[in-house]
């Protein structure tokens, strides 16, 4: 072990560099061969072994890093990760024990990938824009500002009682929770789940008023289309739906005329299509 440390130090002394003139790797070695190295660059990966270089300006020293089942891996943010997140070009901070070899080798106890500035984060805010081609949308989070949310094949989109997809997100939606891997550098989060706020009262039974636009007496159940606040709703009429006139007396649907003012009581279905299941349909114009 002492022989390896002497060789290592000799390489340092013979290399043409001045540590104060270049920002680069930093090395600390104890007399027992325990080493802590900051900013060594990954040049090649072979399974659990990394071939790296420690740089000082244009000068470098090669370092082989070996890992095993006991090696702990961390992101630059300090979160635990795995070997698979390390790529060629990444900068590593490692600690471990120098090995007995003619090649400078370290068996790592811990490996911190300072190039991966990610962490599990939760965001919320309004949707600013959507790009279906890139499967992403921009969220205005009150703490960090604009965040790009990227969806994958496993991202869960939840809206009320439904599990949907990115196509059901619209500009202006309020996202109560986006959870996923957040890249601090790019302000991008790869979402595990996206929860959209839905007014809990929206799908509860309530009163509506609108203009009659279409009557369907043939299909079962019968239905009408009513324009409510500028939006056209299909109103489904069940066998027990009360159909009334202005005086609240029973009346035949056949007496209804297009453009009549109608009031109804019912619940909007929690689906994409605007459908109301009516319990009461009352013609104010009749």
Secondary structure, 3 states (H helix, E strand, C coil): CHHHHHHHHHHHHHCCCCCCCCCECEEEECCCCEEEEEEEEEEEEECCEEEEEEEECCEEEEEEEECCCCCEEEECCCCECCHHHCCCCCEEEEEEEECCCCCCEEEEEEEEECCCCEEEEEEEEEEEEEECCCCEEEEEECCCEEEEEECCCCCEEEECCEEECHHHCCCCCEEEEEEEEEECCCCEEEEEEEEECCCCCCCCCEEEEEEEEEEECCCCCCEEEEEECCEEEEEEEEEEEEEECCCCCECCHHHCCCCCEEEEEEEECCCCCCEEEEEEEEECCC
